[in-house]
């Protein structure tokens, strides 16, 4: 590749090689191991959240507490929907 500028080339050719280094952190976790996304999925779509929580590097006590919370929430939701269905009869 010649060093002369062609139409459409980026002017700062020396920066082109290092463009991705500016954005990425050296020790960044993938999104599915970040606590924010795990909690987000626990609240929004709990089956994915449970899997992500158990595959993360969380302490075992935090994993158990999150799982128990989800089980209790699903159970309460199920019981409330059944009570509403009975009331409508």
Secondary structure, 3 states (H helix, E strand, C coil): CCCCCCCCCCCCHHHHCCHHHHHCCCCCCCHHHCHHHHHHHHHHCHHHHHHHHHHCCCCHHHHHHHHHHHHHHHHHHHHHHHHHHHHCC
